[in-house]
Amino acid sequence: MLVEAEIWTIAHTEQGNAVLVKPLGSDFAVPIFIGQLEAHSILIGLGGVPMPRPLTHDLVITLVEKLDAFLEKVEITDLREGTFYSRVLLRQGSQRLVIDARPSDALGLAVRSRCPIFIAESIIAQAGVPVRFVLAGEGAGTEGIFEGTMGGGPEPRALETSRLRAELDRALESENYEEAARLRDRLRELGRP
């Protein structure tokens, strides 16, 4: 059975970046490890950070809209041998399309389209971590793992860092090295080179 969930936060861990998916009203969150680029894209989507050019997830949303369809929901359906499985459900007129997707991509689309996210109860039972342990950084195998952006979504600092990194990339691309140096210094001030 699937239950509605939300992206609770994105955290940097000793093992990499994790998006924590928390069922609504639950005291558990499921950490799903994702790549740096995917984490960055989800943070941009969560923060509504405008980009000068569309990222891949923005492109997919535009394609879906141009095809007179919409993203109905995202489902994280299974966890097998340490791999999470998900799917994106689209609606085009009376037709429902179900598309297999990596959880990181499905969540990247969900935050941009503001569609509901669902997760299988079996995944929560198998991989869920009590929120109180995540907040305290202890127990249930989470000792010292989670740091930074915990509790109630990405903190403003994480969103600011994502925004600054995107601006830095644009400044370097346009060879505006003075601006790039200023942005680099601001990132260092935030403690994230």
Summary of the structure (lengths in Angstrom):
residues: 193
radius of gyration: 17.6
end to end distance: 42.5
largest distance: 54.0
contacts: 578
relative contact order: 0.18
helix: 40%
strand: 32%
